[in-house]
Amino acid sequence: MAKTRISISLEQEQAERIKEHSEWAGMDVSAYLVHAATRQMTESDAIEEQFAGVDALIAQAEAEALELPEEPAVTAEELTEQERREVEAAIGLVYGEDRRGVRPGHAA
């Protein structure tokens, strides 16, 4: 099989570390870099394969969500006091609160 040359640019310190590691592994720099890249690609492919089912479910849910009818917006005035407290608590979980109980970006 014909080989292809790829040129890379890196800092001197990185080049020295790669050379040291390749020597320790008993490989020349090219073989070491090919081995490292191949290993990374194999790992990435395995991760993608592992999450393919979840990604498909997310895509399906997003597509189904686009088909849902739009619900009328509810204003704060239409909420009960209990519902308002629950909304505020949920927002606090998402955005956090400082020691005074104030969410970032909101006046005290």
N, C-alpha and C positions, 0 to 999 in steps of 0.2 A: 504494500500500500504506500502511495506517495505521501510524504510528510509535508506539512505546511508550517511555515515560520510565522510566529506571532511576536511582535515587538511590544514590550511593556516598559513603562517608565516608573521608577520608584526612587525613594530616598536612599542615599548611600547606606544608612543604618539598616534599613529594611533589607537591602541587597546582601549586606554582610550577615545578617541573622539568617536569611534564607540559605545562603551558602553554608553557614555553620550547621544548620539543621540538616541540609541535604547530605553533607559529609558524614554527620552522625548517623544518618539513616542508610549510608552506603550507596547513595544515588548521586548522579550528576544533577545539576540545578534544573535542567529541563525535565528530567524524569520525575524529580521531586515535585515540581510545580504541576506537572500533568497529573501526578498521583493525587496531590492535594485538591486540585480542581475537580477531578473525577469523583473523589470521595465527597466533596461538597455537593456536586450535582446529584449524586446518588441519594444523599441525605435529603436534599430539597425535593427530589422526585418522590421519595417515600413519604415525606410530610404531606405533599400535595395529594398523594393517593389516599393517605389516611383521612384527610379532611374533605375529600371529594364528595362524600355522602352528605356531610354537613353543609358544604357549599351549595349542593344541589337543593337541599331543603330550604336554605335561605333564599335562593333564587326563586324557587317555587312560591314561597310565602310572599316575597316581594311582588311577584307577578299577580298572585291572587289579591293582594292588598290593592293593587291598581284597579281591580275590577269591582271593589266594594263601593257602594254608594257613599257619597260624601255625607257625613253627619253634620247636622247644624251645630254651630259653635255655641258653647255654653258660656255665659258671662259669669263673673264672680258673684254678681247679685242673685243669680239663679241658684247658687249653691247653698246648701244648709250650712249652719255654723260648723257642724261636725265635718262636712265635706271640705270646707275651707281649711280646717285644721289638718286634715289628712293630706290635702294638696301641699300646704306649707311644710309639713313634715317630710313629704316625698322630695320636695325641692331642696330642703335642708340636707337630705341624704345625698342628693346629687351634687350640689354646689358646696356643701359644708357651711359651717357657721363659725364666726369668731367667738371669743370668750363672752362677748356681750350678747350673743345670740343673733348677730346681724350677719346676713349673707353678704359675700363680697359684691361690691357694686351697688348695694342698696343703702339708703340713708338710715341712720339709727333712729 
